Amino acid sequence: MNAGDAVLFRSVYEGQVQSCGPMRHVGMSDGRHVLYVRPGDEMRRRGTWSVWDRDEVPRPHVWERTHVLWLAGEGDLSMLGLFWSEGWEFLGWYVNLQAPLVVSGDRFDTTDWALDVWVEPDGRWEWKDEDHFAAAVERGFLAGETAVEIRAEGERVVAEHPWPTGWEDWRPPPEWGPLPLPEDWHVV
């Protein structure tokens, strides 16, 4: 895979795409894929509370307001995002908790587990989306033991403190414009 190549990152649950979006492959760093999302990239996603609802079709969505660089390793239970404003002010780090990432060519598939961690530039951190996570457990989408393991992964990443990453001053080449969503985004 070359720098600038488009890949499709998807959250899949029970064989159906919950959300997805194209990302640019920046390169590899310590065995992890470095992936870039920019304002204007075309995506699909389900509503906040219907992420687990098999009957809702993901709706068109355009990524807005932030640049994101994801560090994602195949088989990892989390990925680390670096967030900047549209004007490239560094906003902080985001730990996305997920099922083990599977990479197959230009397809990056996982299942987003709803619970995440936000880390401020000064290192203060907080859980994100605990209400979504609790609802997923309550509705039986996540078993109690799985929920404990997911929270433990978040605590592990916070304890390891993998930030700063060395990517905080990175900027994309100016020719990397917004990416369209491939027509076969829904084919699992």
ABEGO torsion letter per residue (X at the ends): XBBGBBBBBBBBBGGBBABBBBBBBAEBBGGBBBBBBBBGBBBBBBBAAAAABAABBBBBBBBBGBBBBBBBBBGBABBBBBBBBAAGBBAEBBBBBBBBBBBBEABBBBBBAGBBBBBBAAGBBBBBGAAAAAAAAAAGABBAAAAAAAAAAAAAAAAAGAOBAGAAABBBBAABBBBBBBAAAABX
